Amino acid sequence: MDNSGFEELFGGAPLMAILRGMGAERSLAVSTTAWDLGIDVVELPIQTDEDVEALRVVAAAGKERGKIVGAGTVVSAEHVARASSAGAAFTVSPGLDLDVVRASHDAGLLSIPGVGTASEVQLAMKAGLTWLKAFPASVLGTPWLTAMRGPFPHARFVATGGMSAANAGEYLSAGARVVAVGSALEDPQQLPLLAGLLGSRDRS
């Protein structure tokens, strides 16, 4: 179950947007903010029917702009099926469930499982998965990411949970390849800082 396709999907950009429970109209507006800022990849967690409809709307708009939209909080094969029918290009899970990863791959979707321990990282990588969601990143902390780089140098972590413009740089410096931000996209004071992170990575 190879998910190395995320390398191309993220395109070297260090940020991803997560839009949780915003509804279709607001999700589309915040997605547009993210895309205009240069954050090409957007994730919408799907926990309600309204979330699935929001995913459908944002995925359709993303397709028109050539942007990638995925489904988050995918914890069952049923979630995978709903994500696929709504137009998602990938799935993200809070934990490590290889059945969900397998269902995603069978549906033609890339999948990122969540990990929070060395054992989970080892199991995921044994299954062929190199892109992993470090969750909850703010609880794990930057030392966890630094520590994981030793035994798992080929792991690619997406830091998720409690991330903002204020701490994103620290997590990227500690080894995260991508940081997922949500509410920061609705804070005008954080937008220039997020743009700066994108710009600094482009120059590096």
Buried (B, 14 or more C-beta within 10 A) or exposed (E): BEBBEBEEBBEEBBBBBBBBBBBBEEBBBBBBBBBEBBBBBBBBBBBEEBBBBBBBBBBEBBEEEEBBBBBBBBBEBEBBEBBBEBBBBBBBBBEBBBEBBBBBBEBEBBBBBBBBEBEBBBBBBEBEBBBBBBBBBBEBBBEBBEBBEEEBEEBBBBBBBBBBBEBBBBBBEBBBBBBBBBEBBBEEEBBEBBBEBBEEBEEE
